[in-house]
Amino acid sequence: MKRLRMLSKIITVIMLSLMAGLATSADDAWCAGKTFKDCALCPEMVVVPPGTFIMGSPETEKYREEDEGRHEVTIAYSFAVSKAPITWDQWEACARDAMCDGQAVETALRKENQGKPDQEYVDYGRGNRPVIGISWYDAQVFVGWLNKKTGQEQYRLLSESEYEYAARAGTTAAYWWGEEPSHDYANYGREAEQELGGATEGRDVWGDETSPVCSLPVNGFGLCDMSGNVYQWIEDCYEADGTKLPTDGSVVKSGNCTVRGFRGNSFMSDPKSLRSANRAFVYSPDTRGRSYLGFRVAKTLDRLRGEEEQRK
């Protein structure tokens, strides 16, 4: 009997050690700042920690818009965000798998808004530059491709509040690097009083074109191009009153769903829309062909939250 009791104790100790190891591994996997890739052509993801921040802009902020009403948001869960906007390499991998409609995007990029051939079309380059010309629906198809490829249903677009939280990365100023715009931190365009168009200054040497992703410094969460380079689709419908946006990081599913939001500014846009609080909701979800509009993805890490969202 003594031997049996001793053996039982040994087994118990081993099991507890294994369980502790698994718990530690899970915690480590979601450690803030940790990066991972779920497949060779999947985007590199960065774990973003839980936290509370003030969404919107103070009335004293230069270039402030009326829909940027301030309110406190608590994101009580870790989630992952692609380190950079989705690139042409990643988009074309989805197209090769016959899920993303690469040809439709190519056609749309070469046309003006009225449907006529664009005589001034310029290819900014492919590879590691952000994919452009994507509609909100195209971004959803890419998300579906990632989920199919990885066997998970955890990839998605960011909510609007998640995007601002990740863009601010713990900061409270107009821009994540400070109160003044700077071409040393973002690829953006001319001053607000001038016509839209690219500008070169400091580390921003690209002018009227996109830059390869992560060409400029990352923010405090380790994310590239959250401000500048290309605008990026988010999940939300438009709620005009910023003070009524969710306080828990969730997606706006009411309001005006004939348009979908995008965030982040672009290489041809001015410092006004470069601000972390700036909101953009001007396009229907089927809009293609905009040479300054791409997207990035998020991944749900909290399994319970993911299951809850699926039940809604």
N, C-alpha and C positions, 0 to 999 in steps of 0.2 A: 504493500500500500504506500509506503514511504516513497518508493521509486516512482509510483504512478503520480503521487502528488507533486514530486519534484519535476517530473516530466511535464505535468500540466502547467506548473509555474514557468518552466522554460519556454513552453509553447506560447503562453500568455505574453511573456516579455518580448518574444520575437514578433508576435502579432502587433503589439503596441508600438514597437520600434518601426515596423513596416508602415503602420498607419500614420505615425508621426512623420516618417519620410515622405509619404504621399502628400500629406498636408503641407509640408514644407515645400515640396515640388510645385504644388498648386499655387501657393503664395508667391513663390519665386517667379512662376510663369506670368503672374499678373503684377509684378513689381513695376512701379512707375518708371518709365524711361526704357524698359526692356524692349528690345526689337526682335521681331521674328518674321518668317515667311512660311506660308503653308504649302507652297509649291515653288518650283523654279521660276515660273513666270508670274506668280502672284506678287502683288505689291508688298514691299517691306512695310510692316506695321509697327507702330510705337504705342506702348501701353500708356494711357493717360490716367492719372489718379483721380479719385473722388475729390470734391471740393465745393466751396460756396463762392460765388462772385456776384458783383452787381452788373447786370446786363443793361445795355443802353448807354447813353451819354449824358453828362451833366449839362445844364443849360448854358454854362459858360464855355463849352467846348467849341472851338472854331469849326465851322462848316456843319454844325449840328442840324439834323433833320427832325421834323415833327414826330415821325413815327419811331423815334429812338427813346421812348419813355423808359425810365429806369425802374428796375425791380430786382429783388434778390432771387437768385437761382441756386438751388442746392442739387448738385449731381452726386448722388450717394452711391455711385457704383464706378468701378473701373471699366474703361472701354478702350479699344484700340483704334487708332486713326492711321491711315496710310501716311507714311512719312512725307510723301510728295503727291501732287496731283497724278492721276493715272497718265501714263506715258503712251506714246504711239506704239512702242514695242508691246506693251501689255494689251492695248486695244486690238492690235493686229493679231495677237495670239487668239483672242476671242473670235475675231473674224475668220481666222483659219479653221476654227472649230465649228464654223457655220452657225454661230449663235448671234454674234454682233453683225449688223448690216454695214460692213465697211464701205461697200460701193455707194450706198445711199448717202452716207456722210461725205464721201469724196465728191459726189455730184453736187450736194448742197453747198459745199465750200466754194465751188467754182461758179456759183450763181449769185446775182444780186438779190436783195430782198424781194424784188418784184418778179423774180424767176428768170430774168435775162442772164446770159453769160456775163460773168464779171471779167471785164477786159483788164482789170488791174489786180487780178488774183496773184498772190505771192505764196509760195510754199515756204514756210519758215524753217522747215527741216523736220525730220522724223526722229526715230530712235528714242533717245532719252529726253526729248522735249515733250511737253504736255500735249495730249491729244486735244483737238479743238473741233468745233463744228457739231458737237454732240448734243442731242436733245435730252431732256429729262427721262424720256422713255428709253432712249439708248443707254443711259446710265443705269437704269433699272435692269435692262437685259444683261449688261456687264456684271452687275451684282449677282444675277441669277447664274451666270456662267461661273463665277467664283464659288458660289454655293454648291453648284453641281460638281465642279472640279475637286473641291475639298470634302465633299460629302457632309457639309454642314449647312445649317440655315441661319448663320450668324452674321454674314456680311450684309451691309445695307449702306444707305447714304446717311450722312449726319443730320441730326435735327438742327434747327437754327440756333438754339441756345447752346448745343454741344459745339457747334462751329465757333461761336464767339468765345466760349470758354476756352477751347483749344487754341484759338488765335491769340487771346490775351495771355495765356500761359502764366497766370498769376499776377499780371500787371494791371494797372488801373488807368494808365495814360491813354491818350488818343491813339497811339501806335504802340506796339509791344516794346519798342526800343526807346520810347520817350514821347514828348509832347509835339515834336516837330517831324514832318515827313523827311525821309532821307533815302537817297538813291544808293547809299551804302548797304541798305538792308532789304530793298525791294526793287523789282523791275516794274516801274510804273511810268506814267506819261507826263505831259506838260502841266504847268500850273493851272489852277482852277479858272483863271480869267482868260485862258487861251483855248484854242480849238483842241478837240481830242487828237491825240497823236503821241508817238513815242518821244522819249527824251533820254539823253545819255549824260551821266554825271557820276562821279565817284566810281564805285564798283559796278554800277549799272551801265554796261557797255553795249546793250542790245538794241536800243532805239525802237524802231517800228517792227519789232518781232518778239516772239516768245524766247525765253532763255532755257537752256537745258535745266531740268529740275535740280534743285538744291545747289544752284550756282552761287547763291547768296546765303548769309548766315541763318542757322536754325534759331527758332525761338526757345524759350525756357523749357518747353516740353519736348524739344528735339524735333520739331516739325518744320519742314521747308515750305516756302511759298504760300503760307496762309494769308499773306498780304502781298498783292502784286503778281505778276506773270500772267495768270489767267483767272477769270471768275470761275467759281465752282458751284455746281448745282447742290442744293440741299433737299431734304425730303418735304419740307413744310408747304402747306397752303398759306396764303397771305392773311395775316391779322393786322389791320392797319394801326391799332392801338398797341404800342409796344408794352404798355403796362399790363396788358391782358395776356401776354404770352405765358406759357407754362412755367411754373417755378421749380420743376423737377427734372428738366432736361428732355422731356417728352416732345413728340412731334405735334404740330398744329394740324389737325385734320378737319377743322371747321373753317369758317371764314371763306375767302375767295379761292377756290381750288381750280379756277380756270387759268390761274397763273401759279407757277412754282418759283421758289426763291433760289437765289444764288448769292454767294458771298466772296469776298476776297480781293476785288479790284483786278485790273489787268495791265498789260504793258502799255496800253494806249490811254488809260484812264487817269484822272487827276487825283491829287492828294485828298480831296473831299471824300471820295469813295474808298480810299485806302485805309481809312480809319477802322479800328476794330469794331465799332458799333454800327457801321454803315449797313443798311439793308437794301436789297435789290429784288424787286418782284415786278418784272415788266414783260415776261415772256410766257406764252402758253407751253405746256409740257412737251408739245410735239415740235417745238422750234429747233431747226437744224441750221447749220451753215455759219454760225457766228464764229469769227476767227479769233475771238478773245474769250470763249466760253468752254470750259472743260468740267472736270469733276474729280473728287477724291472719295474714298470709301471709308467706312467705319466697320468695326466688328464688335458684336456684343460678346462680352466676356462673362457676365453674370448670367449663369444658366437659368436661374429662377426668373430674372427679369425678361430674358428672351422668351421663356415659356409663357409668361404673363402677356407679353406683347402679342404672341401668336393667338392667344385666346380672345383678344379684343376684336 
